[in-house]
Amino acid sequence: MECAIVATMKTYPNKQRYYEILRSMSPQEKLLKSFELTEFARAANKAGMRSRYQHLSEREFEQLFLERQKACHNQIY
């Protein structure tokens, strides 16, 4: 029996517009946007973890969150 994997390409209709917007931004605006997106991702991650670890106290949760952040930090670079 043969297994076939079918991949579908996701289309992004606004991709070109997104690149145009990025090109029109100053370096300072791009940097500020990167900080904004980083904070958004951090908050989304924290909210997801909080829902998963509801049983932890606030102090225990903060410790776990900081440990996870520290473990992931240099894996991005």
Legacy VTK file of the C-alpha trace (Angstrom):
# vtk DataFile Version 3.0
C-alpha trace
ASCII
DATASET POLYDATA
POINTS 77 float
0.000 0.000 0.000
1.422 3.345 -1.034
0.899 6.521 0.961
0.746 9.790 -0.887
1.107 13.161 0.741
-0.764 15.927 -0.971
0.466 19.411 -0.175
-1.627 22.423 -0.887
-0.157 25.854 -1.262
-1.876 28.441 0.814
-2.446 31.623 -1.078
-2.024 35.016 0.479
-3.987 37.511 -1.589
-2.642 40.526 0.311
0.993 39.456 0.315
2.093 42.019 -2.266
0.286 44.807 -0.427
1.978 43.726 2.805
5.402 43.965 1.156
4.544 47.386 -0.255
3.630 48.606 3.203
6.862 47.234 4.663
8.932 48.893 1.945
7.231 52.217 2.604
8.053 52.128 6.325
11.078 53.849 7.767
13.647 51.727 9.643
12.321 53.169 12.914
8.740 52.205 12.017
9.860 48.684 11.114
11.673 48.341 14.420
8.665 49.571 16.366
6.423 47.154 14.442
8.763 44.280 15.291
8.515 45.187 18.987
4.731 45.324 18.687
4.550 41.908 16.998
6.945 40.398 19.549
4.780 41.663 22.415
1.649 40.338 20.710
3.214 36.878 20.286
4.428 36.901 23.895
0.967 37.824 25.205
-0.733 35.175 23.044
1.728 32.552 24.262
1.190 33.581 27.864
-2.611 33.458 27.523
-2.409 29.992 25.977
-0.132 28.757 28.732
-2.362 30.289 31.399
-5.389 28.387 30.102
-3.367 25.174 30.087
-1.900 25.640 33.586
-4.922 27.005 35.446
-4.070 24.924 38.491
-0.853 26.863 39.163
-0.729 29.843 41.463
0.185 33.163 39.896
3.698 32.901 41.286
4.180 29.330 40.029
2.801 30.275 36.634
5.087 33.304 36.276
8.077 31.144 37.172
7.084 28.524 34.579
6.448 31.186 31.945
9.826 32.835 32.523
11.595 29.455 32.401
9.914 28.660 29.071
10.771 32.102 27.690
14.397 31.679 28.728
14.592 28.206 27.173
13.198 29.444 23.856
15.070 32.730 23.669
18.233 31.730 21.831
16.587 29.048 19.683
15.186 31.783 17.436
18.569 33.175 16.464
LINES 1 78
77 0 1 2 3 4 5 6 7 8 9 10 11 12 13 14 15 16 17 18 19 20 21 22 23 24 25 26 27 28 29 30 31 32 33 34 35 36 37 38 39 40 41 42 43 44 45 46 47 48 49 50 51 52 53 54 55 56 57 58 59 60 61 62 63 64 65 66 67 68 69 70 71 72 73 74 75 76
